[in-house]
Amino acid sequence: MNYAGKNTAIIGAGKSGIAAAALLIFKGAKPVIYDQNENLDVDAVREKVLASLKPYGINEADIRIEKHFPSDDEIKQTDIAIFSPGVPTDTVFADSLRNAGVYISGEIELAYTCAKGKLIAITGTNGKTTTTALTGKICADHFGKSYVVGNIGDPYTDAAAFTKNDDVTVAEISSFQLETAHDFHPQISAILNITPDHLNRHHTMEAYAACKESITKNQSREDACILNYDDEYTRAFASECPCRVVFFSSKEKLKDGYYLDGDMICRSVAGMSEELLNVRDMKLKGRHNAENVMAAIAMTENIGVPMDEIINTVKEFPAVEHRIEYVKTVNGVEYYNDSKGTNPDAAIKAVEAMDRKTVVIGGGYDKQNTYDEWIESFGDKVKALVLIGVTADAIEKCAREHGFENVIRAESMEDAVAKAAAEASDGEAVLLSPACASWDMFKSYEERGRIFKDAVRSLD
């Protein structure tokens, strides 16, 4: 699409809206940023746009920013509206744009129309960030570089204008972003899983699943989509998928595709299988990460990376920060940071990922959750539970009700790490997976994780 001279309304002044404004200015469009936040710091937004323009060699620009959505008169003067992912498209406002003939698009669609090279696009309810980061690293190791963009944190629009024909872009794509995708066409796509989420936005599971599946709508038989055989939605979608389907499974031995057999990731073609990688040789832990790895292997092999190079990168790839992230081994004890485990379900997955006796550090801000299933998941694996934060009393009470007695109280993260270290023996692990939010003692789960890592690194 030619954006030169187009009057463009950017709906939303967040990171993706700012990046979109800079790209549009570079392309010769006339963007206006609109945001309904009455407390929006217009000067701060303008400075961020100017900073985003510097990589294009543009130091000055006249940027109009409004603390409201376009009025009827402004809509009449608009050619294109770029919706930020957080802005719904099924509203009266969106209808008013459509009725006026305004083309509604989104940040990833804008980026795609300005980008070059090959595109790998990854969606799903869980596992997107780890899979995207790993896929990007495999591509970077083989091709010399890759662009890792999208919902993972770096807007696709920041990179699009700088891509070349021989580049590979790996994009994490949310269902919100897919709502405004039109010509978006990855050569390789992946739908990792589809479980209930964002139903306040999509209203039904059917609509949510259809949105995820739309990542393939412009693909052809020359392209590939990587699907989770164990997920009922993605398995059923395979028969409708417009491109070549490649399955992965952590539960079934597939005749064609990638599967987990005990500790071994295997590849099967027409019933002939070969072993690729023992999960014990990976730094990523847990069945869910084995699934992420299989998806990444499938995508990168299908874009031309040799298998030996893929396996070498997978073995050395660390967890994404704060997600069962390996920190250090001290006196034979492995330390893992899962500060992102801010609810009991996430913390259960972290416990399941541990392959040895483990001391768990938990507790934090009270979100009125219950902890019974988390404690029950400990089984014989969890050796001790070190508790901090507001929820320590409630968690200790729950633990003792379930017959788990080795509960230790700590006053700070540093104290918790020291007490966990005293409990753990050579060959065991310490896992920070709090099952709670962080806001009672820390500004964020990121800060909590960083303080944990600092405390671990200071151990002798």
C-alpha positions, 0 to 999 in steps of 0.5 A, a space after each residue: 500500500 502507498 501511504 504517501 499523503 494519506 491522512 491517517 488516524 492512529 487509535 491509541 498512543 501506546 508503544 505500537 501507536 508511537 512506532 506506527 506514527 514514526 513509520 507512517 511519517 517516514 512513508 510520507 503519510 500524515 498521521 494523527 495520534 488519538 487517545 481517550 486517556 484524559 491524563 495522557 502526557 502529550 509532550 511525552 508521547 511527542 518525544 517518544 515519536 521523535 525518538 522513534 524517528 531518529 533511526 529513519 534519519 528524521 530529527 524533526 516532525 510536526 506531530 499532532 496528538 489528540 486526547 480524544 477519538 476522532 470526531 465526525 468531522 475528523 473522520 471525514 478527513 481520514 483515509 486510514 485508521 490504524 488501531 492499536 491492539 488494545 482498541 476493540 474493532 466491534 464498537 460504534 466508533 469503529 462502525 462510524 469509521 467503516 460507514 465513512 469509508 475509512 480503511 481500518 488496519 492495525 500495526 502488524 498489517 502496516 508493518 507487513 505492507 512495508 516489510 521485506 524478506 521471509 516472515 514466521 508468525 506465531 500465535 496461541 494462548 500460551 507459550 508464544 513468547 518463549 517460542 518466538 524468542 527461541 525461533 528468532 535465536 535459531 534464525 539469527 544463529 543460522 542467517 546471521 541476524 533476525 528481527 524478533 518483533 510483535 507482542 513479545 515487546 518490540 513493535 513490528 513497525 520499528 523493524 519493517 522499513 529496515 528489513 531486506 529481501 534475504 532477512 527473516 522476521 519472527 513475530 509473536 502475534 496476539 488475537 487482538 493484532 489478528 483482528 486488523 490483519 488483511 494481507 498479512 501473509 507469513 511463509 511459516 505460521 504456528 498456532 501453539 494452542 487455544 484455551 479460554 482467554 480474552 472472552 470479554 473481547 472475543 465473546 465466544 470460544 468459537 470467535 476466539 479460535 477463529 481469530 487465532 486460526 486467521 493467521 493462516 488465511 492468506 497462506 497457500 500450499 507452498 507455506 506451512 502451519 505448525 499445529 499442536 496435535 494435542 489441542 482439540 481446536 488446532 487438531 480440528 483446524 488442520 482439515 481446514 487449514 489452507 497450507 501444509 500442516 506440520 504437527 507436534 505432540 507431547 502425548 502421541 507418537 506421530 507418524 508424521 511430525 515431531 513428538 515427545 517420547 519419554 525424554 526424547 524429542 523425535 521427528 517422524 516422516 511417513 512412520 520412520 522416526 529419528 531421535 533429535 534431542 534429549 530434553 535433559 540436554 536443554 536449559 528449558 524445563 518442563 513438558 510445556 517447554 518441550 512443546 515450545 521447542 518442538 514448534 520452534 524446531 518445526 518452524 526453523 527446519 521448514 524455513 531452511 535451517 539445518 537440524 544440527 544447527 537447530 539442536 545446538 541453539 536449542 541446547 544453549 537457549 536459556 529460559 525467557 527472563 522470569 519464566 523458569 529461568 535458570 540462574 546459577 548452580 551453587 554447591 550443586 544446587 540449581 536455582 530457577 527464577 519463575 517470578 512470572 508465576 503470579 498465580 497458582 496455576 502458573 506455579 503448578 506448571 513450574 513445579 511440574 517442570 522440575 526434574 529433581 527434589 526442589 525447594 520452592 520460594 512462594 508467597 506475595 500479594 493477596 489476590 484472594 486465590 486458593 492454594 490447595 491445588 498448588 500444594 497438592 502438586 508438590 507430591 514427593 518433589 517439593 522438599 521445603 516451602 519458603 514463604 514471604 509476603 502477605 499471603 504467607 499465613 494463608 499458604 502455610 495454613 493451607 500447606 499444613 492442612 494438606 499434610 505438608 509440614 516443612 514450611 519456613 518463613 522469611 522476611 525478605 527475598 535475600 532471607 528466603 534465598 539464604 534459607 532455601 540454600 540451607 535446605 537444598 542439597 547437592 543435586 537438588 533445585 531452588 525454585 522461585 515460583 510465588 503463586 502470587 503477585 508481587 505488589 506487596 513487597 516489589 514494584 513488579 514481578 520483574 523487580 522481584 525476579 531481579 532481586 532473587 537473581 542478585 541474591 542467588 549470584 551473591 551466594 558462595 
